[in-house]
């Protein structure tokens, strides 16, 4: 019997953003946030979804949802925002982001948007 992991959130500051295609993304259009957890060596890149394989609507919705979740009205406003990073369990993969309770924004679970654009 397997048990599902419980969601875990951790406060992080967005220290960098990337929207584009480069060698790291193998030329694939991606949107990535670099976050810092405020601990020694505690940071990572999140996102990195392929924005060009489904439809252009998916890519636009993904970028828009990242900005909405962080309470930013433009891509440039993301850097410096403090957010909650949501993981699948304490050590699990990042599954989404959300605003701090005292800040503007909303919850964004990456796979919920991806599922809307996946054909069965």
N, C-alpha and C positions, 0 to 999 in steps of 0.2 A: 504494500500500500504506500503510495507516495502522497506527500502533503505539499500543498502550494506554499511558497514563501510568502511572508507577510511584507507588504510594502514598507520601505524605510525612506525617510527623507533626511537630507543633510543640507545645511546652509552653505551656499557657495557664492562667490563673487565672479561675475563674468569679466575675465581679463583680456579676452581677445575674441574676435569673430572672423569667420572666413565664409565668403559666398562666392563661388566660382569653380573653376576647373584648373587643377595644376598637377604636378608630378605626384604629389602625395595622394591625390584622388584618382590617379591614373587617367586624367583627362575627363573625368566624369563630373558633371555639375553637382556640387554638394553645398550644404549649409552646415557649418560646424561652429560650436561655441567652445571656447577654452575657459574652464572654470578653475578657481582656486578655493580650496576648502579651509584655508587659513592655518593649516598644519604643515610641518616640515615635509616637503615633497608631496603634499596632498593636493594634487590637481589632476585634471584630465581633459580630454576633448570629448565632447558629446555631440550627437547628431550624426552627421556624415552620411545621411541617407542619399541614395541616388535620386536626384530630382528630375532627371531627364528620361527615365525609362517608361513611366506610366503615361501620364498626360501632363501637359503644361499646367493644367489646373492643380494637379497634385503638388508640383513644385511651388507654385504660388501660395497654395493653402498651407504648406509646411512652413514656409518662411513667415507667413502671416501669423500662424499659430505660435511660433517661437516668440515673435515680437509681442503678441497679445499676452502670452503667459508671463512674460517678464515685465509687462506694463510699459512697453516701449512703443512709440508711434512711428519710429523709423529704425532701419537696420543699424544706423550709426549710434542710436541711443542705447543699444544693448550693452556695449562695453561700459563697465562700471556698475551695472545693475546687480543687486543682490537677490538671489532666487533660492528656491528649494529644489534640489536635485532628487528625483524619485528613483529608487532602485528596487529591484525585485529581491527583497531580503537585504540584510545588512551588507553582505559581500557580493550581491548579485549585480547584473548588468543594469545600466541606466535605462529606464523605460519611459522617462518623461521629466518635465519640469513644471514648476508652478510658482506663483507669486508668494511673497511673504504675506501672512495674514493682515498686516498693517499697510500693505501696498496694493496699488492697482494691478490687476492682471487676472489670470485664470489658470486652471490646471490644463496641461496638455500631455496626453499619453500618446507617444509616437505611433504605436501599432493601431490605435483606434482610427487615426487618419489613414494609415496605410491600408487597413481593412476596407475602407470605403472605396478604394481605387483598385482593389484586387479582384480579378474576375475568377469565378469558380468554374 
